[in-house]
Amino acid sequence: MQTRAFRMNLNPGQAAEYRRRHDQIWPELAQALLDAGVVDYRIFLDEPANALFAMLTHEDLHGLDELPGTDLMQRWWTYMHDIMPSHPDASPISVDLLPMFQLTHT
Protein backbone atom coordinates (compact mmCIF):
# COMPACT_ATOMS: atom_id res chain seq x y z
CA MET A 1 0.00 0.00 0.00
CA GLN A 2 1.07 3.55 -0.69
CA THR A 3 -0.36 6.84 0.53
CA ARG A 4 -0.30 10.09 -1.40
CA ALA A 5 -1.19 13.48 0.03
CA PHE A 6 -1.88 16.65 -1.86
CA ARG A 7 -3.33 20.12 -1.42
CA MET A 8 -5.89 21.91 -3.57
CA ASN A 9 -7.89 25.08 -3.06
CA LEU A 10 -11.51 26.14 -3.31
CA ASN A 11 -12.81 29.39 -4.65
CA PRO A 12 -14.13 31.51 -1.75
CA GLY A 13 -17.64 30.59 -0.65
CA GLN A 14 -17.65 27.18 -2.39
CA ALA A 15 -17.19 24.81 0.57
CA ALA A 16 -20.87 23.84 0.81
CA GLU A 17 -21.08 23.22 -2.94
CA TYR A 18 -17.88 21.14 -2.90
CA ARG A 19 -19.29 19.00 -0.09
CA ARG A 20 -22.63 18.64 -1.88
CA ARG A 21 -20.98 17.46 -5.10
CA HIS A 22 -18.84 14.93 -3.23
CA ASP A 23 -21.78 13.72 -1.14
CA GLN A 24 -23.38 12.91 -4.50
CA ILE A 25 -20.24 11.53 -6.17
CA TRP A 26 -21.09 9.73 -9.37
CA PRO A 27 -21.25 5.98 -8.68
CA GLU A 28 -19.22 5.27 -11.82
CA LEU A 29 -16.45 7.59 -10.59
CA ALA A 30 -16.38 5.93 -7.17
CA GLN A 31 -16.16 2.55 -8.92
CA ALA A 32 -13.39 3.75 -11.25
CA LEU A 33 -11.34 4.84 -8.22
CA LEU A 34 -11.86 1.48 -6.54
CA ASP A 35 -11.01 -0.35 -9.77
CA ALA A 36 -7.83 1.74 -10.05
CA GLY A 37 -6.69 0.42 -6.65
CA VAL A 38 -7.83 3.15 -4.25
CA VAL A 39 -8.63 1.71 -0.83
CA ASP A 40 -9.09 4.96 1.12
CA TYR A 41 -9.57 8.55 -0.08
CA ARG A 42 -10.17 11.40 2.33
CA ILE A 43 -10.37 15.14 1.74
CA PHE A 44 -10.25 17.70 4.56
CA LEU A 45 -10.97 21.43 4.45
CA ASP A 46 -9.00 24.22 6.14
CA GLU A 47 -11.99 26.54 6.04
CA PRO A 48 -10.31 29.90 6.77
CA ALA A 49 -7.77 29.27 4.00
CA ASN A 50 -10.16 27.57 1.51
CA ALA A 51 -7.50 24.85 1.32
CA LEU A 52 -8.27 21.19 0.73
CA PHE A 53 -5.95 18.48 2.03
CA ALA A 54 -6.36 15.06 0.46
CA MET A 55 -4.96 11.67 1.46
CA LEU A 56 -5.31 8.77 -0.93
CA THR A 57 -4.18 5.23 -0.13
CA HIS A 58 -3.86 2.80 -3.00
CA GLU A 59 -2.59 -0.65 -3.82
CA ASP A 60 1.06 -0.93 -4.88
CA LEU A 61 -0.12 -2.07 -8.30
CA HIS A 62 -2.67 0.51 -9.38
CA GLY A 63 -4.24 2.17 -12.38
CA LEU A 64 -4.40 5.74 -11.10
CA ASP A 65 -2.10 7.06 -13.81
CA GLU A 66 -4.64 6.08 -16.48
CA LEU A 67 -7.62 7.86 -14.88
CA PRO A 68 -6.79 11.41 -16.08
CA GLY A 69 -7.09 10.26 -19.69
CA THR A 70 -10.57 8.81 -19.28
CA ASP A 71 -13.75 10.54 -20.42
CA LEU A 72 -15.18 9.99 -16.92
CA MET A 73 -12.38 11.93 -15.20
CA GLN A 74 -12.50 14.66 -17.83
CA ARG A 75 -16.24 15.09 -17.17
CA TRP A 76 -15.69 15.23 -13.38
CA TRP A 77 -12.99 17.87 -13.74
CA THR A 78 -15.25 19.94 -15.98
CA TYR A 79 -18.03 19.58 -13.41
CA MET A 80 -15.73 20.79 -10.60
CA HIS A 81 -13.66 23.51 -12.29
CA ASP A 82 -16.13 26.33 -11.58
CA ILE A 83 -15.64 26.00 -7.81
CA MET A 84 -11.88 25.51 -7.59
CA PRO A 85 -8.71 26.76 -9.28
CA SER A 86 -8.04 24.57 -12.30
CA HIS A 87 -5.61 24.09 -15.16
CA PRO A 88 -6.70 24.86 -18.76
CA ASP A 89 -7.71 21.17 -19.16
CA ALA A 90 -10.05 21.63 -16.12
CA SER A 91 -7.91 19.40 -13.86
CA PRO A 92 -7.65 20.84 -10.35
CA ILE A 93 -4.48 22.67 -9.48
CA SER A 94 -2.85 20.55 -6.81
CA VAL A 95 0.45 20.38 -4.98
CA ASP A 96 1.90 17.08 -3.81
CA LEU A 97 2.77 17.09 -0.10
CA LEU A 98 5.93 15.48 1.19
CA PRO A 99 5.71 12.99 4.05
CA MET A 100 7.32 14.38 7.19
CA PHE A 101 6.12 12.09 10.02
CA GLN A 102 4.21 8.87 10.46
CA LEU A 103 3.13 7.01 13.57
CA THR A 104 1.81 3.54 12.81
CA HIS A 105 0.51 0.93 15.18
CA THR A 106 0.40 -2.61 13.91
C-alpha positions as CSV (number, residue, x, y, z in Angstrom):
1,M,0.0,0.0,0.0
2,Q,1.1,3.6,-0.7
3,T,-0.4,6.8,0.5
4,R,-0.3,10.1,-1.4
5,A,-1.2,13.5,0.0
6,F,-1.9,16.7,-1.9
7,R,-3.3,20.1,-1.4
8,M,-5.9,21.9,-3.6
9,N,-7.9,25.1,-3.1
10,L,-11.5,26.1,-3.3
11,N,-12.8,29.4,-4.6
12,P,-14.1,31.5,-1.8
13,G,-17.6,30.6,-0.7
14,Q,-17.7,27.2,-2.4
15,A,-17.2,24.8,0.6
16,A,-20.9,23.8,0.8
17,E,-21.1,23.2,-2.9
18,Y,-17.9,21.1,-2.9
19,R,-19.3,19.0,-0.1
20,R,-22.6,18.6,-1.9
21,R,-21.0,17.5,-5.1
22,H,-18.8,14.9,-3.2
23,D,-21.8,13.7,-1.1
24,Q,-23.4,12.9,-4.5
25,I,-20.2,11.5,-6.2
26,W,-21.1,9.7,-9.4
27,P,-21.2,6.0,-8.7
28,E,-19.2,5.3,-11.8
29,L,-16.5,7.6,-10.6
30,A,-16.4,5.9,-7.2
31,Q,-16.2,2.5,-8.9
32,A,-13.4,3.8,-11.2
33,L,-11.3,4.8,-8.2
34,L,-11.9,1.5,-6.5
35,D,-11.0,-0.3,-9.8
36,A,-7.8,1.7,-10.0
37,G,-6.7,0.4,-6.6
38,V,-7.8,3.2,-4.3
39,V,-8.6,1.7,-0.8
40,D,-9.1,5.0,1.1
41,Y,-9.6,8.6,-0.1
42,R,-10.2,11.4,2.3
43,I,-10.4,15.1,1.7
44,F,-10.2,17.7,4.6
45,L,-11.0,21.4,4.5
46,D,-9.0,24.2,6.1
47,E,-12.0,26.5,6.0
48,P,-10.3,29.9,6.8
49,A,-7.8,29.3,4.0
50,N,-10.2,27.6,1.5
51,A,-7.5,24.9,1.3
52,L,-8.3,21.2,0.7
53,F,-5.9,18.5,2.0
54,A,-6.4,15.1,0.5
55,M,-5.0,11.7,1.5
56,L,-5.3,8.8,-0.9
57,T,-4.2,5.2,-0.1
58,H,-3.9,2.8,-3.0
59,E,-2.6,-0.7,-3.8
60,D,1.1,-0.9,-4.9
61,L,-0.1,-2.1,-8.3
62,H,-2.7,0.5,-9.4
63,G,-4.2,2.2,-12.4
64,L,-4.4,5.7,-11.1
65,D,-2.1,7.1,-13.8
66,E,-4.6,6.1,-16.5
67,L,-7.6,7.9,-14.9
68,P,-6.8,11.4,-16.1
69,G,-7.1,10.3,-19.7
70,T,-10.6,8.8,-19.3
71,D,-13.7,10.5,-20.4
72,L,-15.2,10.0,-16.9
73,M,-12.4,11.9,-15.2
74,Q,-12.5,14.7,-17.8
75,R,-16.2,15.1,-17.2
76,W,-15.7,15.2,-13.4
77,W,-13.0,17.9,-13.7
78,T,-15.2,19.9,-16.0
79,Y,-18.0,19.6,-13.4
80,M,-15.7,20.8,-10.6
81,H,-13.7,23.5,-12.3
82,D,-16.1,26.3,-11.6
83,I,-15.6,26.0,-7.8
84,M,-11.9,25.5,-7.6
85,P,-8.7,26.8,-9.3
86,S,-8.0,24.6,-12.3
87,H,-5.6,24.1,-15.2
88,P,-6.7,24.9,-18.8
89,D,-7.7,21.2,-19.2
90,A,-10.1,21.6,-16.1
91,S,-7.9,19.4,-13.9
92,P,-7.6,20.8,-10.4
93,I,-4.5,22.7,-9.5
94,S,-2.9,20.5,-6.8
95,V,0.4,20.4,-5.0
96,D,1.9,17.1,-3.8
97,L,2.8,17.1,-0.1
98,L,5.9,15.5,1.2
99,P,5.7,13.0,4.1
100,M,7.3,14.4,7.2
101,F,6.1,12.1,10.0
102,Q,4.2,8.9,10.5
103,L,3.1,7.0,13.6
104,T,1.8,3.5,12.8
105,H,0.5,0.9,15.2
106,T,0.4,-2.6,13.9
